[in-house]
């Protein structure tokens, strides 16, 4: 108890002697920190949150393993690499006029790029969403920077995907053409061998060659019709999705379609009116609307026609294969024929597989054209009304706390270095003998 009282008395005496220091340091740092809150320029933050939807709807008529793998690739790959790239920084500097129109040197440009990068903060919230935040002293510029960053990322990512998808389609087209030539070469060799074999067969079996030629002619005609119908179907689809003008319908062969005559009349009327009036003329707009309403029906009829031609082609190919098999059975050079047919079948199988892969690559490319719609803005950027920095309360509180610590430490150091003797007990710390005591004098008496 006595020691506690002594300690409290020492603290009180210490406070009386050093109270100026104990109060001065916190007061000075409090004033400095309060002044700093007015000197430090305010920083405003704006952010945008975007979610990337997945590709889920695919055509069930074809195997799309490759298409799904490519189209469902994580579109957030290389996210930070694109956002913090030099091209993106230059885009921000030029678009936001951060250099304030001044010509900067190479070294100054590098420093400016570093400063801009410090203002950007990115966050991948999940595997399919991200957030971009930009800090700037101007609130409107902060919002514009976030919009530029998100738009630039989406455009860059889609551009890379489009380029890759187009290269994939071109690659498969090239390989398909090469395999087609190989198949045609081996088919010619096979037909030549079969022709030689037919000439050496009995007369009653030579009628098979006539049937084979007839089937081949029919197959060629069906292929021509099928290719033209497919081309017409792609043209109709292109107009339907808006990538081609309505005038493209003039190239479509509508003969043989149930609605072909009606649709042709609509096109004729539209052409007649559109040549005489502008696109805003009521009759032109009415005819255009009727044409677009009938497009889906024409598309369905073309698809049905393609399906029928595909069926005819399959039937003729089966006939062709059956006749070929009969001819092969009557040949006297069966071994050579079988070997040639084996090579033909191998390349034919490769050719068919390559066609499937080409369709898959085209599907991936078509999906990529609509990939922009997969970027959904969850939290659009807004112009910030209040600055996010500096945090005045935190700065003032920190200055006050640091001032208290500094005041106590400074007072303790001054107290430790002070050699003034104020009490008899202070003499003991110097380890010297006391010669005499001088009593205190009451000057009032």
Helices and strands as residue ranges (DSSP letters): H 2-39, E 44-52, H 65-71, H 79-83, H 86-95, H 106-118, E 120-126, E 129-136, H 139-199, G 203-205, H 207-240, G 246-251, H 260-276, H 282-330, H 334-369, G 371-374, E 375-379, H 392-417, H 424-427, G 428-430
